[in-house]
Amino acid sequence: MPYLLLLNLYIKTMRKFVLPLLLLSFSHFSYAQTIEQIKADRQTYIWGEGTGVTLNRADQVALGMLINQISTHVESQFTLLREEIMAEGGDSYQETFHEVINTYSQATLRNTERIVLSNEPDAKVFRYIKRDDLDKIFSDREQKIKEFALNALEAEEAGRVADALRYFYWSLTLLRSHPNASDITCNDKQGQSRLMSTWLPMQINSIFSEVSVSVSETKKDADLTVHTLYTTYKGKPAKNFDYCYWTGRDWTNVYSVKDGLGVAEFLGESPQTEIRFKAEYVFEGETAIDHELRDVMGKLEVVPFRNSYFSVPVGAKQAVAAAKALSSAGEVSGNLTPVANPEPYNAAMRSLIGHIRSGNYQSARSLFTPQGFEIYQKILQYGKGRIIREPELKYTHFEGGVICRSLPMSFHFANNNKTFVEDVVFFFDANKKIDNLTFGLAQEAIDDVVGKDMWSERVRLMIINFLENYKTAYALKRLDYIESIFADDALIIVGSVLKVKPGGDNPFAGNQIVHYNRYSKEQYIRNLRHSFASNEFINIRFEDNIIRRSGSGGDVYGIQIKQDYFSSNYGDTGYLFLMVDLNDANQPIIHVRTWQPHKNPDGSIYGLEDF
């Protein structure tokens, strides 16, 4: 019996320790044999290996060696980059080429094959790729080049000039970093194939030729001379457009147009005859949304577009037409009932405007409820706020109170080079006190909602009110309000999604999609708290809204909307879906929130039918 026990113990020991060692030895022998074969077959493979204390460091060394091998193979293909540098009379092609090719090492080359030869702390990594598969390294960037161009076409069609210029130039930037840049094509709006190396600059210059800026009003504001600007694209108000202007000493920070409205401010007297402008098209500060793009842009010189510079006469005849066109900005038109006697509200607004212009903000306290005054202070603290033109205020009844729309203001930020224009909307309660303030939606978004005549006036104003409160809460970092409008069991999904089975107590959780980043309300609020603390400012713009009423009954709506998100250290564009219960207009409840960076392959975004 002892003999059998010892024999059994010996067998178990062999299975537990010796056999794995033999397999490991065989594995290393197999790997070694494979690696030696790869190294010997230089006609088929390109490879690199690296060592380090950690696997990550060893992998970086291996990737660096691999990219050096790849650069030798593809250098002759970068004809566009070579011609560009030679045309400028430069002799830095080799240096620029190696900087550009290294932008592929950290992201794209992760798709190459990897073998870990030894683990930490004496890590050793081997990377390799077949020469025939080199095109795969560059295919992802080519896809992004085309996606940026498609985004630009959509933005240009919608009159979003800043977005169109940004995406066209970003597409051009990545194109210049691609070995096949001289051969890459895409389809234009007519479906015709275009060579992108010539088509992209042509599109950018075409946009510049269709932008028109005029001075609609000039006023003194304390020690400043303030020019109100009217910007059109193809004869219609530009939904957005970013620019700088020359002060006589330097270019200003970036200013943003909203619905045609912009501003140019000069300390003391402004130029008597004309203002010199420069259209923004590089948007380098917003490349944080894409690390690959940011890396490439840091390696290449900016492409100069001389048509981005233009001058605008001061006091020209077109100022009258421009002022008339601007008078309707931010106005809710359509079949909505105006206030019959607006004088008490006009008097309050005249008083408030006087206090803001004088800088004596606290003296306006009597015009507000305690909640309204708190939000008013947050609005003024959002940025260095300034009224940029004399408003034409419109008043509409809503939920026992009155909406006043709107006061155009510009907001500057001390630690950022951006100035935003916003229409500030005021809400008077039944006692004619200002109880709430919001940043208004873009004019197109307002018109889209107001134009839905199949819904009652109350419903249309309720939806506008909800969206304006939503975007303002993020801008003012009102975490308490955001927390109050999300249901405790809200379904919050960010990014790409996967199909799952129905389940959970939430009646809206029996959905067909969920992402690896599915958040609880508590997690989402915690992430927002961190984001708010790390940003000087947040600004949200909505475009292309589609709103549908849920078939579940009551005032439950699905809102699909394109969202542009800007902050002091981050920016992105994506598609937002909200399922919101508006049965109580004063207490909306969001049951579902999804955000995705791109549309689905069929062109859709997530909506009511998915929940």
C-alpha angles and dihedrals in degrees: 000000000000088000092055091047091052091047091050091048090049092052092049091049091051091050094047102044116006100046094052089049091052091048091047091050090049090048092052090046089051092047091046090050091048093047093048090050091050093048091049094049100068092158090065107028142046115199147172136188134196144182132211147143090266131037090239092056092045089049092052090052091049091049091049091054091046094051091051088056092047092049091059090053098048105030094102091056095064092087096143092054092046093049091047093054093043091050089056090053092246129146097198099098096117093049094045092045093054091047091050096046089051090061086075096056102078102044115014097040090059084084092067121099117273132198121187106214097181135004133235138327088029095033122178125182132187122202127187144163136186115253088231089059096055091104089065089065091060099035095083091055091048089053091052091049089057094043091054090050091050090050088051093052091051092048093047091051090053095047095249094142098175092051093047093051092045096052095041091052093044088051089051092048093054091042090059088057095054123095092220095046093127092057106038114113137184137183121260125215090282091053093250119142112247132190101240097210090067100023097058096056089045091054092049093050090046091057092050090053092055097049117098125185125187135173109245100176140008123199141162115243111183105297093347134089106214123199117194110214131209114204125190135181116205088347097306129098109277109241089212137355130164124213148157127213135206115253095191091264107044146346115277128234117275117290123198127217119217120196091341095310121122139146141220118198127193129189105237116340121002126221109293100220112025147354120229115223136189119201114224113234106146099064091188091163091062097052089096086093089071120035093193091054092046090051093051094045089054090057100047132065116246114262106239117229109190092193089067087077118077141151129230122202118234116230095013122161093251089069091086093055091043093052091050092051092049093052091079096050112125092009121142104221131176132065098341123130114246122214109267095214110029096163098101089052092043089053092051092048093048089053093047093048089052092052092049094047091050092048090236094127098159094058089069093067094108090063092063144063113237090260092046093050091051091054090044089056090049090051091053091045091049089083137328093296122208131175105237103192143003106277129223099218123209125196129208132178116244133168096335093316140069132258117216113201120219156353113176112220137169122221125205127192124213098218099035136066096226132101119191130199116217135176107227114213122202129208119205119200126219090278091056092250121136105251101169143014129198140176108253126240121251113276094250092053090050092048091049092057097039090050092064095098092171087075125069121257089250093055093048093049090044091057093046090047092051095049093047092049090047096053092041093051090059093045093050092039091236095172092168092058094045090050090051095054097051117084113239089244095039116155108232119183128176126194131340118009143213130207116255138174120267117263148128134075095275107102088217094050095083087094136142097230140057133158132219083248098060109151134201116225090256092053093046093050091047090053091048091051090056092046093049092050093052098048129074090203142002124200126183128194125190126208138167099020121189115190126188133176115237118244090225091088135253126049099321113139138186112218119194113186141160110241128202109197122195129179138159093267106018143034138179144163122220147134122277127199122190127183103199134178109220098173087117105043091197093052112037115184122208111209099172132026123176129173125188128178094218139024118260117268090264091054095255131119127211116286147151093306090064094060 
